[in-house]
Amino acid sequence: MEQKNIGQPRSRFRKINRVDLVTMSIAREAILLDLGDRMRTVDDYVDLFDVSRGTVQKALSRLENSGAVSIEKRGVLGSFLKGRDRDILWYEADWHHVTGAGAISRTRRQEALASSVYTAFEEAKVPLSLAYLQGSLRRVQGLLANQYDFVLASKCAADLILRQYEDQIENAITLEPFSFLSGYTIVTRVGCRVEDAKRVGIDSNSPDHAIVTKRVFSDRVEKGETDFIDIHFTKMPTATAMGHIDAFVFNRDVMDFVLNIPPLDLHEIPFELDLAELTRAVVLTSTNNYRVDDFLRIILQPDALATIQREVMEGKRLPIL
């Protein structure tokens, strides 16, 4: 049996030892089982977590003695989950309060995405605290530092980050197309044509922005017709209006947020751009957080989230922030 890293509970308020860790892990498994399901044997847990039989037996005894679970032993058939106390069991699993992080809700779509996640947790009766940080890499760093149980990111950015942290994080859930953003547009100074742009802004620190910009302008750069100018994406509208750059590619959803500064022209991207993968949101988790991915898949159903997000954007449901 493949051994699992059962990780470190996020709770800072109680002493952590091997029995605590194994208790937390078995509690999580008990939450994910249906009543009447067969549980793993003591030997299974010994192999799975690379601990002693005594540690596993202490963890099981703690769960039973606290009233978190009741286990029915059926001899050679094994042990079965007979009952559970939700509050006690979820506390032992360290899932009594979940933390996550998403992008700063500067657009209606991002606001609706956050609202859909909050609603899903409310319906599951699981308290959620959601932090807002700009930059998917910053959110992932918080995930790796054990500050969050999950983070939201664009699939585009997540694919790049996963290559860097492939053994430490995983894509637990992929949401529907257009869940993260609606698409992209090319922005120029008023009266300027896209084909006349010589200097194109690119933010190398924003994976999404860099990928899309290169897809749109790389052919012209390779031909020597255009140069990329590295600049933070929030500075691009003003830099374009002042003539420091001629054009940039931008998230269509945030144009109303930034275009109250300079007047600029918007242009459609002049070829078909496959937006399905570029516009999806994903839920990333740490591989060190035992079975949190399975837990989140129960709560965050992509089709249900899409319905709630659409209702918020259409004004049929109030946003939750």
Summary of the structure (lengths in Angstrom):
residues: 321
radius of gyration: 24.1
end to end distance: 43.2
largest distance: 81.3
contacts: 1016
relative contact order: 0.15
helix: 42%
strand: 19%
